[in-house]
Amino acid sequence: MLVSMSAALLLGLLIWFLLRIRYLSWVDTLLCGAFGFLLAKTVAVPFVQTVLDGVNGFLGQLRF
């Protein structure tokens, strides 16, 4: 299945809007899951992986 970047962007904006208006429910969980599956099929995967690796490295160096 081919998924365009615009579909992932549209779903991401919808998730942001739901979080912004503090409307949190199980629907948000389903939307976030669908967003993850759509994002995995786009060209943004290397960028997202780099960001996640950077956050992981930063959090790994924190000492409490």
C-alpha positions in Angstrom: 0.0 0.0 0.0 1.4 3.4 -1.0 0.9 6.1 1.5 1.6 9.7 0.7 3.4 12.1 3.0 0.3 14.3 3.0 -1.8 11.5 4.6 0.7 11.1 7.4 0.9 14.9 7.9 -2.9 15.2 8.0 -3.1 12.5 10.6 -0.3 14.1 12.6 -2.1 17.5 12.6 -5.3 15.8 13.7 -3.4 14.1 16.6 -1.9 17.5 17.6 -5.3 19.2 17.5 -6.8 16.5 19.8 -4.0 16.9 22.2 -4.2 20.7 22.1 -7.8 20.8 23.1 -7.2 18.2 25.8 -9.6 15.7 24.3 -7.9 12.5 25.3 -9.6 9.2 24.8 -9.2 5.8 23.3 -9.7 7.4 19.9 -6.5 9.2 20.3 -4.7 6.0 20.9 -6.1 4.5 17.7 -5.2 7.6 15.7 -1.6 7.6 17.1 -1.3 3.9 16.2 -2.5 4.6 12.7 -0.1 7.6 12.4 2.8 5.4 13.4 1.9 2.8 10.7 1.5 5.6 8.1 4.8 7.2 9.1 6.6 3.9 8.8 5.7 3.9 5.1 7.0 7.3 4.2 10.5 8.8 3.4 10.6 10.3 6.9 11.7 7.1 8.5 15.4 7.9 8.5 14.8 11.3 10.0 12.5 10.0 12.7 15.0 7.2 13.5 17.8 9.8 13.8 15.7 11.9 16.2 14.8 9.0 18.3 18.4 7.8 18.5 19.5 11.3 19.6 16.8 11.5 22.3 17.8 8.0 23.4 21.5 9.0 23.6 20.7 12.1 25.6 18.4 10.3 28.0 21.0 7.5 28.4 23.6 10.1 29.6 21.4 11.6 32.3 22.5 10.6 35.8 20.1 10.9 38.7 
